[in-house]
Amino acid sequence: MAIAGLRANEARYFMNKYKHEFTVVPASESQETLDYVNRILEEERDIEFAAKPLETSRFQVENIKMAYVFYEDGLEVNVMYTVDDPKKRAVGFKLSEGIIKGEY
């Protein structure tokens, strides 16, 4: 499954569960989201990625804030937390199969 498949899966999930249209923007246009996700990964999880970020998404559904980064190597990272308790965050990772550099 290529990155487009990961995005499509997220889009279906959010539309079916929350009636929210999942959209992405180029990473070059979303430095604030990249900085936010990178800070959480580095400071709270001691994780850094060498892969180039391609796209991001950041939104709120109900009381949950979400941030996504899609990387050129097929990795998707998401950070979520509830507005009620922003200090507790979940970080998720998905990796697409069969990714070919430049295929997204």
Beta strands, then each sheet from edge to edge (+ up, - down):
strand 1: 25-26
strand 2: 53-61
strand 3: 64-71
strand 4: 75-82
strand 5: 89-95
sheet 1: 1+ 2- 3+ 4- 5+
end
